[in-house]
Amino acid sequence: MSDDLMKKMLRAVLQANKNGVSITRLQGEYRSLTGEFIPDRKLGYPSLECFLRSIPSVVRMENRMGEIMCFAAVCQETAHIAQLVARQKSSKRAPGRSQILNCRMRSKLASNFVFYGRSRLSLSQSPSSENALSSFPALSITISNIPRPTPKALQPGDYNPQVVQNRISEVLKKYCSGLWLSKLPSVYRDMHQQDLPGQAVIDMENWTHICLLEKPVSTNRADRLVYPPQSKPPSLALSPVKPATAPYTVKPATLKELLSKYSHGLWAHALPKLYQETFKVPFPEDILSNLSLLLDICTVEYPIADNKMKAILYGPTTEYKIPCPAIFPFASGNPLTWISEKPEHFRKIMGIFLFLLRYIGEGYSQALETMEESMSTVYSQLSAQRLLPFPSAGELAAVKVEGGEEVVRAQVCEVMTDKVKVYYVDHGFSEVLSRTKLLELQKDFLKLPFQATTCTLAGLEQFSSELSVLQTLESLAVGKILLVELLQHDADPPQVVLYDTSHDDEVNINVVCLKALQDKAMENPLQVNSTYMNVSVTNVCSDGTIFCQLPSRGRVKLNEILDKIEAFFITQVTSESLVSTPFCGKCCLARYKGRWSRVEITNLHGSRVLDIKFVDLGVPASVEVIELREIPPSFLHELMVIPPQFAIELEVGVWTPEAVLWLRGAVLNSMDCSMKISTLDEDKLVHIYLFTSKGSQDVTNSVNHQMATSDLWKQPGPQKDGLPTLSFLDTVVANMVDQLTLDSPACSPIPVSTNTPSPLDGAGDMSNPTLVTSAWGEKQLVLPPLLELPQAGQNMDVYVSVACHPGHFVLQPWQDLYKLVVLMGEMVLYYNQREETPGPRDVQKGEVYAAKVDHNWHRVLVNRVLSSGLVSVYELDYGKHELVSCTLLQPLIESFRQLPFQGITAQLAGVEQCVWSEAASIVFRNHVEKKPLVAQVECVVEAELPWDRKMIVYLVDTSREETDIWVHNIMADFPEEQSTAA
């Protein structure tokens, strides 16, 4: 960011706070707006205060009761902005009328919140080719850099000691290990949207029943700690004072280095193990019991207030950057900088050349087309056709296309005697042409950023010159419309993941290019009637799918490399191997039974929890990102050429839990299994017999025969030659280490039902449910506390998770949304490790459970129980209705019942409630669903149970600079779309 732009952003922060910004929280306010810190040290200043005093034309500083406050300096150029802000601060709402709302959306907290959905065409859009592009599925949208609500300014006479004491108590519940007094004002303001009164700081000395203030003897910092009265004041130093029991120290630099790898925070409970593995020295356990000792090094936050061990540590230099800018970093030589008002995590692109991309879609193709039409018109006039007299490398020019009237922008790459080599900055290719083709580029045509940019495929940086990778990328990407996920927009060149969404299932092009590296010579094609010895079964899934390894050259090579990696990590003392940027399809390492193994990331849950699959074992798992390691560069190439040690999964139908458990006990982790291939059909489906010993290969000794003659099936199924048959898929990437599954016709005696589900049991209403007496013998389930809702007339930052129509939608409180992300990550880690745990024997309507929906675990209320074994559930945190199998339900343990249910049923105020038509509902949904808004409460309809409560609110979109959009006014414009309720 340039100095001028940085000063403009700083002035914007100060102008938005007419009562001033404390210097202790100015960095946070600036970061909330720009996603970056004020670079005072990079500019050569010893402190932020020194830098601010050097720019009196931007910042005016005052000392108020010992606290330095920053104000926007008077500037004639921006006086109108200050007046606008003043009007926004003083405006009041009249019932039923749109006024300027005294609130703006807050920025995201610690985590990135990832939501999944698809973009829509509004009713006013026509199905043109350009609009068709905007309807591409958005793989995920990350909410980022949303303006935060302006805290209420404290007016004279508003100081209420009792209210302030209660609010400080809430702060200390979150920071139960203590908080530096200098940081208390900013934390107080963030939590309560109001400045901490200066008099309260003085009075705190006497509020010993609320808090205690003490200066730790173990630090030289001229500050004091504020902590709850029941907590023991900190007395330990970072370097333990008992050398006999702890002869080691924690260097702040090493801890900062560790935290810098995890920009979204690090769990405190994971710190000792990670520190030990990274730096080969123990971490003082005493520090974990007193995290206030780390406040000079990092920020400590407690998303789960009742669990101090679930603290999250954030490095002091962590930059919460926007996940994706509006456009890639421009090519070298571009003199312009352009910031998008609505950055998105994914963008539509068109491949132009290998690793070079061009944007398409609204704002890109249209803008480029408009500019080039204007250039053609201007340069068609003789007076405008001025040749570029002395072109030099790096200079921009206008070039008239050979044989046409089009004129495009170009950059000179190389100057020859009578020719020049130019690069077309909007189209992404180079050409050698005559110097007479170069025209002077007028300044009016420099406003649009260059529309083509180079990039690298994430995970393939070391393979950009591999012919197989280039050929694969060319066949999959060049000239096609794709989606791009931008991982690091500040990298040069940027790292991206490309997706082809033209298929039923989107294709991760990075993954396909990575597979192109695999050495086909390591494959050993299967042959009919062949017998294979020393087969190792590594996993049996709940559906009966079997994964196994077969002896092969690739398997021997893999074990050899993994042994070398084990030795490498033992001697390595650095944090370079930590995975700081996970993405779907990334290949890295994780521990399995005490040994590093290859894994592929298959799904992300927020920023700290993700799903992986051990590619050589066929074992899925959910882990924290801190458990992953990068493949050391010296071993990367030879590890990637080894094909995965399992084949593609095969759906085989329904298995009984008894059959799965029996099969696991019979073959799992057995090292001396053998198999015999019976037949191979046209679909490469292989029928085999599996044996658990090296004895006779007669089919009567096979696992198939044992299962067929057992009582493992609820009902008999079709047989093939009197025996069930094992089968697996022989794929081109199978390295003689293939996945085995039981053949559906022969070994799936419980067919999947194709009948229409029976009528619902009961009326299906959600009122008066029975509080759970668990099917697992638990005591009566205690529900979480009720969510605290604002009073009538108050504003609330919300995220609309579901919108059916103005009479029914679901809100989530924005301020606590990060706590829900943390909770769901914990649920994934807990429940995904318990695949063998059977589901409830008797699911009852009205009970609260944890349910697996897609890849996530949700807190749900059972709404209906179907006789087909399916259950209709209501997601209590998101407001969605889902249909799941009863086998995907688990008890909701106490740890997951502390956070109030986050879904709030709501109704739009300011409109007459009626039976809304489908067209009106679509208009409403497009304006509010999956968006952060401000809700102004008209009233709250209380109820005993959380899912029966209801809010009637006005919804306001405050994302536009010029005006606020009141949604009820939009719906009032469509009276013809409504039909009056009976």
N, C-alpha and C positions, 0 to 999 in steps of 0.2 A: 504494500500500500504506500503511495507517495505521501510526502510530508503534508502537502496541501489537502489531500483527501483525508489524511488522518486528523488534521486540525478541524476539518469540516465535521467529521464524525464526532469528535470530542465536543465541538460546539453544540451539535445536535443533542448529545447526552445532557449537557448542562442546561440547554434551553427547555428541555422536557421536565426539568425539576426547578421550578422557580424559587423554591425554598432552599436551594443549594444541595450539593452532594458532598458527603463526608469524604475526605481524601482516602480513608480506609476502605471505602466501598466504590470508589470511582473506577478502579480497574474492573470490578464485576459488572458495573453498569455499562462501561465501554464494551466489554466482551459480549454482553447480552445483545448489544446492537450490531456489532461487527463480526463476532466470532473470534476476535483476536485481542491480545493485550496491547496496552500502550507501550511502545518499544523505547522506554526512556533510557535503558542501559545501552541498547544498540545505538542510540543517538549520542552516546558519550557522556551521559549525566549519571552522577553517583546514586541518585534517588529520584523517585517520581516527583517529589516536592520541588527539587531543583529544576527539573524539566518544566514543570507547570509555571514556576516563577519566571522562566525564560520566555514565556509567550503571553505577556500581559494583554495582548490584543485579543486573546481567545479566552483566557481564564482570569477571573478576579478571585483572590483568596482572602478569607477572613478567619480570625481566631475567635471562636465562640466557646467560652467555658472550657478552654483547654483543647478543643477539637477544631482542627482546620477544616473549614468548609469551602467548597469551590462553587463559583457562580459563573455564568456566561457573561463575558465582557460585552459592553454595549457596542453594537455594530450596526451601522445604518443599513447595510446590505441585507441584514436578516431581521430588521426590526419588525417587519410584517409577520415573521414566523413567531417571534416572541408574543405579539399581540394575539395571534391565533391560539397559541398555547394558553395564554391567560384566559381567553374566552372558553376554551375547553375545560379549564380548571374550575371556572365559576358557573358553568351552565347547569341548569336543573331540568329534570324531565317533567313534562306535562303528560298526564295520562292519555294514552292513545296517540301521542304525537312523537315523531322522530326528532330527537335533539342530539347534539354532540355529546357522546357518552364519556364520562370522566373515568375512563378505564381503557387500558390496552392489554392485549394478550401477553402473558409472561413468557419468558424464554424457557427452553427445556431445562430440566435439572440435570442430575448426574448422568442419566442414561439416555441413549438414543431410543426413541419409542418407534418401533417398526410395526406398521399396520398394513394389512393386505387388502387389496380391492382392485376394481377395474374402473377405468375412466369411462365416462358416459357422454353421449351426445345430448345437449339440452334440446328442448322442444323447438327453439328458434333456429337450430342448426339444420342445414340441409345435408344430405349424405354425399357431399362432394368428396373428391379424392383427398383434398387437404384435411377435411374434417374426419375422413376415414382413418387418417393416420393418428389423429388425436384420440381415437377410440381403442388404440392398442392396449392390451392389458399391462397395467403397471405392476411389476413383480412385487415391489414394496415401496412405500413412501415413508421417508424418515422425517418426522416433524423436527424442524430445527430453526433457530434464530427467529422465533416469533416474538414480536415486541412484548414487553412485560407490562403489567398494569401499573399505572402511576400511583404510588402510595398516597394515601390521604395526608394532606399537610396538617400538622398539628397547630391548632389555633389557640390563642391565649385563653386560659381558663379551662382548657380541655384536659389538663393533667389530673388523672384520677389514680391515686396510688394503688388502690385495691385492684383496678383493672391491670395496671402495669405489673403488679406483683404476680397476678395470675398468668400473665403472658410470659413473664420471665421464667416462671415455673415450667411452662410448656417448652420453652427453649431448652432448659436444663434437662428435661426428660429426654430430649433428642441428643444432647451433648452431656450425657450422664457422667462422663469421666472428667468433665471440666471444660472451660472455654476461656480463652484469653479475654480480658476485659476490653482490650482495644478492638476485638472482633465482635463483641456483643452488639453494638449498634447496627452493624450491617446484617447480622443474622436475625436480629429482632425485626428489622425492617422487611427482610425477605419473607419471614414467616407470617407477619401480621399486617403488612402493607401500611405501616405507620412508623414514623420516626420515634426512636426512644427518647423521651424527654430528658434534657440535660439535668434537670433537678433530680430525676430518678437515679442517675449515676451517683450523685452525691448521697441520696437517701439509702442507697443499697448497703452502705456500711452498717446501718441499723436494722436491716431486714434479715436478721440471722435465722429467722424461721423459714425464710424463702431461699436464701443463698448465703454462702460464705466467700469472702475474698481473702486470698493469701498469696504471697510471693514465694514460690518454691525456692528452697535453699540450694537446689541442685542446678540452677541456671543463673546466668548473669543478665538475663533479659530484664529490662526496666519496665516490667508489666506485672499484672497480677492475674491470678486465675480465679474464675467464678465457678463454683461447683455447688451441687445440692448439699444441704446440711448433713444428710445421712452418709455422704461419701467421705472417705478418708482423704485429707489433703495430700497432694503429691509430694513425695520426699525422695524419689529415686532419680538418679541422673541417667542420661543415655548410656554412659559407661558405668556398669554396676560397680558399687563400692566394696564388694566382697571378692577380691581376686582369688581367694582360695576356692570359691565355689563357681565363680564365673570369670575366668582369666581372659576374657575377650571383650571387645567393644563393638559397638555399632557405629560405623562411620556414616554421618549424614549424607555424604556424597554417594555412597553405595546405595543407600535407601532411596535417594532421589532418582538415581539411575534406574532402579527397579520400578519405581512408580511411573517413571516417564514412559515405560513400555506399555502401560495400561492406562490410556487416556480416559477411560470410563470408570476408573476406580479399581481397587484391589481389596478383596475381602481380608479383614484383619486375621481371621483364623488360618488363612492360607499363607500368611507371611513367613512364619518360622521355617516351614518346609521349603518354600520357594527360595528363601534367603540362603538356606543351607545348601541346596542343590546348585544355586547360581554362583555363590562366592566361597563355598567349601568351608565355611565357619558357622558355628551355631548362632542362633538368634536368642538374645536374652528373653526368656519366657516372662520375666517380671514386667516387662514393658507392656505385654498384652493386657495385663490386669490394670494398667494405668496408662491408657493411650494419650492422656493429656501431655505426657512427656514428649510426644511426637508433634505437638502443635507448631513448633518452630520449623518443622520439616514438611508437614503435610496437613491437610484438612481432614478431620474425622467426622463422619456422619453416621447416624444410627437410623436406618430406614425401618427397622423393627425395634420399636422403643423398649420392649420388654426383654430383648436379647442383646446384651452388650457384646457378645462374641460375634454378632453379625454386623459389626461396624464396617464401613467402607472407607478406605484411605484414598485421598486424592492428592497427587503431587502438586506442589505450589506453582509449578510452571506449566501445568496442564492447560492446553488451549482447546476449548470446546469449539472446534472449527465446524463450519458449515459442511455437511457431508458432500455436497456437490455444488459447485458454482453454476451459474446459468450457462456458461460456455467454458470449454477447455482453456487452459493457459494458451495464449496465442503463440503463433510461430515467432521465432526470433526476428527482431526488427519491427514488430508491431508497436506503434507509438501510443496505442489507446488502451484504456482500461474501462471495463463495463461491468457493472454489478447488477445482478438480477434481483427483482423484488420478490420473486417466488422461486427460490432454488428447489430443485427436486433431486431425489436420490437416483432416479433413472431418467435417461433421456433417449429419445428416438434418434437414430443415426442412420446414415447410409454409408456402406463401405465404398471407398473410392480406390484405394490401392492398399497393398499390404501394410498393415499397422497405421493407416492414415484414414481418418474418418471425417465425414461432413455432416453437419446437422441438417435435419429436415423438420417440417412441421410448422405450425403457426409461430410467427416471430422469427423464423429462420428462412425457410424457402421463400415465403412471401416477401420478406424484407430484401432478400438477395435479388429476387426477380424484379422487384420495384426499382432497386438501385441500378441494376444493369440496364433496364429499360430507359431509365433517366440518362445513364451514361451514353447509350446509343443515340438518344435524341440530341444531347448536348454536343457530342463529338461528330455528329453528322454535319454540323455547321463548320464551314471552312475556317472561321475565326478561332474556333476552339481546337483545331488540329495542330497544335504546336508540338514539334518533335522534341524529344528529350535530348538536348545537345551533347552532354558529356555524361553518359550513364556510368555508374559505379556500382560495385557489389553492395547489396543491401538496400539499394534505392528502390522506391516504389514507382510504378509507372502504370499507364493505361495501355492496353494492347488491343488492337482491332483484329478480330478473328478472321483468319484467312477464308476468303470466299463468302463472307457474310457481312451483315451490318452490326453484329454484336460487338460490344466493347467490354472487356473484363479487366479486373485489377491483377497486377503481377508484381513480383519482386525480382530484381536482378540478382542472379546467382554468380555469373561469371561473364566477364567482358573479353571478347576476342577481337580480331582485327576488324572484321566487318559484320560480325555476328555477335549475338548475346544469348546466354542461356538464362531463361526466366522460369520462375515457379509461380503457377497460378494459385494465389493464396485462398481463393474461394472454391476451387475445384480440385486441388490436391495433386497436380502432376506438373512435370517440367517439360520444357520444349526449347529447342534451339531455333532462333529466327533472326531475320535481318534487323540491324540496328534501326532501320528506317520505320520499323513497326512500332517503336516505342514512342508514346506520347506522354506529355506531362500530365500527371494525375492531379486533378483539382482538389482542393481541400474539402469541398462539399462531399466528396466521395470517400473520405477517411472516417466518417462517423460510424459506419457499420463495422463491427469487429470481423476479422477474417473468419470465414465459415468452414474452413478445413483445418485440421490439426493432426499432428502425429501423436501416437500413444503406444503403450506396450500392453500386451496381454498379461494380466496378473498371474504369477506362477510360472510364466514362460520366459522371463527376462533372459535367462541364460541359454535359451534355445531359439532365439530370434533368427539365427542364421542356419538352423537345421532345415534342410530341403523338405523333409516330410511335414514339418510344422507349417512351412510357408505354403506348400501345396494344399494342405488341408484348410488353412485359413482362406486361401484364395477361392477354393471351391465352395466354402460355406458362407463367406462374408462379402466378397467383392460384388458390388452392384446390388446388394440386397438391403432391405429395410430391417433394421435390428433395434434391439434395446441395449443400452449400455449402462452398466453400473460403475460409477466412478468411485474408486476406493480412496485415493489420495490426490486431491486436486492441487496440492502444492508440490507434488513430485514433478520432476523434469526428466523425461516426459511422464505424463500422468499414467497411472495404472488403472486398467479397466477390466471388467468382465462383460463379455458379449453374449446376448441371448437371441436365438431365433425363435420367434413366437408364431411362426406360420404353421407349425405342426400342432397336433392335439396336445402334446406335452412340449413345453418350451425346451429348446436344446441349449445347454451350456457349451458354447463354442470353445471356451478355454479348456474344458475337460476333454472334448473330442480332440483338440490339437495335442493335448498332453498324451492321450492314448496313441496318437500317431507315432510317438517315439518308441513304442514297445517293439522289442526284437522278436519277429515272427519265428526265428530259428530256435527260440526257446520253447516253442510249442511242440507238443507231441500228439498228433491227431489220434483220436480214438478209433479202434478197429473192432468190428463185430466179432464175437466169440473169443475175444481176448480177455485174459485174466490179469488183474493188477494187484500186486502185493504191497504191504507196508502203507496202506491207506490210513491217514489220520483224520478222524472226524472232529472238526473244531467247533461246530455249533449246530443245534437243533432248535429251530424256531417254534413258536407256539402253533403255527399252522402245519407243522410237520416238515417244513423245508429243512434240508440237511446241507451243511457246508463241510467239505473235506479237502484235504491236501493229498496229492499223489507224488510219489518220487519223481523228480525231474531235475534237469540241469539248472533251471531257473530257481528252484527251491534251494539247492545247494549254494548258488551264488547269493541269493537273498540272505541266507543265514550267515554267510561269510561277511557280507557288508554290514549287517546289523551288529555283529560282534565287534567290528571296527568302530562303529558308532558308539557302542557302549563304552569302549575304551576312550574314545574322544571326549565324551561328556564327563568322564571321571576326572580328566586332567584339565578341562576347560574352566576358566574362572572369568566369566564375562556374562553379560545379559543379552548378548547378540542373538542367542538362539531362541529367545522368548518370542512367541507369536503375538505381535501387536496389532495386526490387521487381518483378522480372519474373514473368510468369504466362502460362499458355497462352491464346492469343487476344489478347494485348496488341498493339496497333499502335504502332510506334515507327519510328525511322530507323536505317539502317546504310549504310556506304559500299559502293558497287558501281562498280568501275572509276573510282575517284576522285570519285564524286559521291554525295551523300546521296539515298537512295531509301526508299520506304515498305516496311516489313517487318511480318510477323505472326509472333509466337513460336508455334511448333507443338509443341515438346517441350522439357522441361528435363532436363538431366543434372547432378544435384547442384545446387550453388549458383553455379557459375562458368561452366559451359558449357551452351549451349542450341542447339536447332535453330530456324531461321527460314526463311521463304519471302519472297522479294521479290515483293510482291503485284502489281506492275505489270510484272514480267518473267517470272514463273513459274520463277524460279531458286531452288532450295533451297540451304541452306548451314548449316554448323555454326560458331558463333562463340563467343567469350568475351563475357560480359555487359558488359565494359568497352568493347566496340565498338559498343554501342547508345547511342542518344540519344533523349530525350523529344522529341516534336513540340512546338515552342514554342507556348504557349497562344494567341498572337495568330494563328497559322496553323491551329490544330487544326480548327476548324469547317469552313472552306472546303476543307481537305484531306480530311476525312472524307466529305463529300458526293459526292466523285468516286468512282464505282464502280471496283473493282479492274480491272486491265488484263489479266486473263486469265479464262478460264472454268473450270468444274470439271473436274478431271482425268478422263480416260476410259481404262479398261483396254483394251488392244488386242491382247494376246497376246504371243507370244515373238518377239523380233527377234534376228537374228544381230548380233554385234559389228561385222562388216564393213558391214552395212546401216546401222547407227546412225552409224558413223564417216563413211560416205559422205554420208549425209544432213546431218550436221553440217557437213562441208566444203562442201556445195553451198548451204546456205541460212542457216547460223547467222550472225547479225550482218549479213546482207545488207539494205541499206536500200531496194533497188529491186525487191523481189519484188511479185508481183501474184497474185491468186487469183480464181477464177471458181466460183460456186456452181452445182452441178449439180442436186441434189435436196435436199429437206427432208422427212424423214419425220415420223410422228406423235410420235416420241420426241425431236424436235428434234435429231436427228442429221443433220448437214449433210455432204453429199458434195461435195467441191470438187476443182478442179484447181489446182495451185500452179505458178507460173512464176517463174523467177529473172531475167528480163529484161523490159523494157517493149516488146518486139517483138511478133510475132504471138501471138495468144491461141489458136492452134490446139493441140488436145490433144497432137499429136505433138511439140510443143515443151515440154511440161510435165515437171515433176519426176516425176510419176507414170509417164509413158511411159519416161523414162530408167531408172527403177528396174526397171520391168517387163521391159525388154529387156537388163538387166545380169545378171551372174553373182553377185549379192549374196545369193541365197537358197540354202540347202542343198538344198532340194527344191522343186519347183514347187507353187504353191498355186492355189486357185480364182481365176479372173479375172472381172471384170465388164466386159462390152463389150470384152474383150481388154486392158483397162488396169487397173492398180491405182488405187484411188481414195483421196484424202486426205479426212479428215472431221474435224469438231470439234463440240462441244456448244454450242448457242446457249442460254445461260441468261439469266435475267432480270437478272443483274448484269453481263452482258457489255457493256462500253462500246465496242462496235465494235472491241474489242481482245480477240480470242478465241483459245482454244487449238485447235491443229490436231492431229489424230491420223490415222494411217493406218487406214482402215476395215478391221476385222477380216476380214470375208468376202473382201475383194478383195486386201488387202495383208498378210495374215498367213499366208504359205504354210507356216509351221511351226506347226501346231495344237498346243495344249496337250494333252498326253497324258492320257487318262482311264482308261488301263489300270491294273490293280493292279501295284504295284511288284514287280519280280522278287525272288527269294529273295536274302537277304543274301550278300555275298561273304565267305567265310571264316566262322570260328566266332564272331567278334565279341567275343572276350574282350579285356580291356584290359591283359593281362599281357605283359611283355617287348616293348614296342613298339620299333620301330627309331627311334633318335634321328635327327632329320631331316638328310638331305642335300637341301637345298631344291630344289623344282621350278624355282626361278628361278636356279639355278646358285650358290646360296650355299654356304659351307662348312658343315660339320656344325653343327647348331644346338646352342648351349650353353643348357641349361636354367637357370632361376633357382636360387638356393641353396635348400636345404631350409628349411622353416619351423621355427623353434625352438619346440619343444613343452615344456610343463612336465613335471616328473617325477611319479612316483606319489605320491599323497597331497596334491599341490598343487592350488590352485584356479585357475581361468582364466575370465575374463569372455568370454562367447561370444554369437554371434547364430546362431540355427538357420535356415539358409537353405532347407533341404530336409529333410523328414521323411517317410520311407516307412512305417516301423514301428520298434519298439524295436531291431531288429537292424540297421537301416541308416538313418542320417541324416547330415547334413553340417553341420559347424560352421564358423564364421568367427571368428577372434580379434577381439574387440571393440576392443582398444586400437589396432590398426592398420587398422581398417576405413576410416578417413578417407583413408588412403594409397591404398586400392583405388578410392575415389571419385575421387581426383585422377588416378590412372592411367587410369581409364576415360574421364574427361573428355579427357585427352590423346589417347587412342586415337580418340575421336570426331573431334577436331579434325584429327588426322593422316589417318585413312582416309576420312573423308567428303569430303575435298578431292581424292580420287584416283579419281573415278568412272570415268575413262577407262582406268585401269590394268587390264589383263586379269587374270583369276584364274589359278590354277595350271593348267598343261597336264595334269599327272598327279598327282592327289591319292592319297597312299598312307596306308594304315592305320598308326596309330601315330605320325603326324607331328603336330607342334604348330603351330597357325596362329592368326591372328586371324580371327574370323568375325562377320558382322553378323547379329544376332538381334533382330528387331523394330527398334527405333531405336538399339540400342546395339552396341558392338563388344566381344567377349569373347575371352579367351585360351582356346583349346579344344584338345582332343585328338581326332583323328579316330579314331572307334571302328569304324565300318563304312563301306564305300563301296558304294553301290547302283548298279546298272547303269542306272537311270533318270536319272542325273546328280545325284541327291541324296546327301547325306553325313550320316551319323549322327555327331554330335559330343558331347563331354562338356565342359561348362563347368568349367574347372579352378579357378575362383575361387568358384563358386556351387554346384557339384555337381549341375547339371541336365543332362539329356540333351535334345538338340534335333535336329531334322531340317532341314537347310538345303541350298540349292543350292550346288554347287561354285563357282559364279560369285561367291558371297558370301564366299569365303575370300581372305585376303591373307597375305603372309609376316609373321611376328611379328618385328619388327625388334629390334635389341639394346636400345634404350631401354626397351622394354616387357618385357624379360626380367630386370630388376633386382629387382623385388619378388617374393618367394616366392609361389607359388600359395597362395591364401588358403582354399581349400576343404579341409576335413579330414574324411575319412570316419570315422564313429564308431558305437559300439554301446553300448546302455544297460547299465550294470552293475546288479547287485542283483536281476536277474530271470533266470529260466531261459530260455535262447534256444530258440525253437521256430518253427514256421511260424505266423505271426500271422494271425488272421482279419481280414477287412476291417473288422468292427466295432471290434475292439481297435486296429487301425491308425488308424482315424478318431479314437478317443479320444486316442491318443498324439499324433497330428498336431495336434489342436485345442489341446493343452496346450503344445506346444513350437514348432511351425512359425511362422516369421516373428516370433519373440520373442527378446528378450535374456535370457539366463539365466546362471547360474554353473555351470560344469562342474568337478566334483571328479574328478581323474584316478585311475583304478584302475591302469591300465597303458597303455603305448604299444607297439604292434607296429610295429617299425621296418622299413623297406624302402629299397632304393636309389632308387627312383623316387617322386616325391611323391604320385602318385595311388594308390600301393600301400600307403602308410602308413595306420595305423588306430589310433584311440584307443578305449579302453573307459572310460566315464565315468559318474558319477552326475550327473543334471541337477537343478538346484535353482532354483525360481522364488522370488526374494527380493523381489518387488515389493510384497508385502503387509506392512503394518507389524506385524501381530500375530504372524505365524508364517511360517516358510519351508515351501515345498511341495516335497517330494522326489518326483520323477516316478515313480521305480521303485515307490514305495509305492502310487501310483494304479494302475499297471499290475498290481500284485499283487492288486488287488481284483477283477480280471476273469479269474479262472482259467478260467471256463467259456467265455470268448471265445477261448481259445487251443486250437490243435490240435497235439499233440506231433509234432515232426519225426520223419521216418522214420529 
